[in-house]
Amino acid sequence: MEQRNRLQEHIRDIRRLYDIRAVLGLDANKKKIICPLPGHRHHNNTPSFHIFPKAGHQQWQCFGNCG
């Protein structure tokens, strides 16, 4: 259980320290891009990777084949 708590604390620190848009080199207003994940299995270049705020931090989801 202690290891899980340390992992959760580490994840919270990462969320606080890093901005997803900055890591991807995007400007602050861009919220949807072509999926940057390795193993990208989309057959087109339609933007499907969304970045959105939720519960005080940023989350992302790819609405393409990445899941």
N, C-alpha and C positions, 0 to 999 in steps of 0.2 A: 504494500500500500504506500509506503514511503517513497518508493521509486516512482510510482504513478503521480504522487503529489509533486515531486521534483520535476517530472516531465511537464505537467500542467503549468507549473510556475515558469519553466523555460519557454513554453509556447506563449504564455502571456507576455513575457519579456520581449520575445521576437515580434509579436503583434504591436507592442508599444514602440519598438525601435525602428521598424522598417515599414515603409509605405510601399504597397504593391506597385503602384504606378511608377514610383521612383526606381524601384528595382528593375522594372521593365523598360525604363527610359521614356515613359509617357508623360504628356502634360497633364495637369491636375483635372482638366475638364473631360478628358477622354475616359469613357466608361465601358466601351465595347470595342474589342479588337479581334483580329484573326488569332486563333488559339496558338500560344507560344510553347505549349507543353511538348516535351520530347515524345516521340511516338505518335505525333499528331496524325490521326487517321482520317481526316476529313478529305473529301474528294473535291472540294471547292474552296474558294478563298472568301467565303462569307463570314463576316465577323460573328463569332459565336461565344467568345470568352468575355464574360461580364464581371465587372468589379463594382461592388456596392457596399455601403456602410450597413452594419448590423450590430446592435448591442454594444456600441462604442468602439468597434474595430472594423477593419475592412474584411470582406469575404469575397470570394470569387467562385464562379461556376462556369463551366463550359457546357453550352446547350447543344453542342454537336455530338460527335461519336465518343468524345472523351468521357462524357457522363456528367 
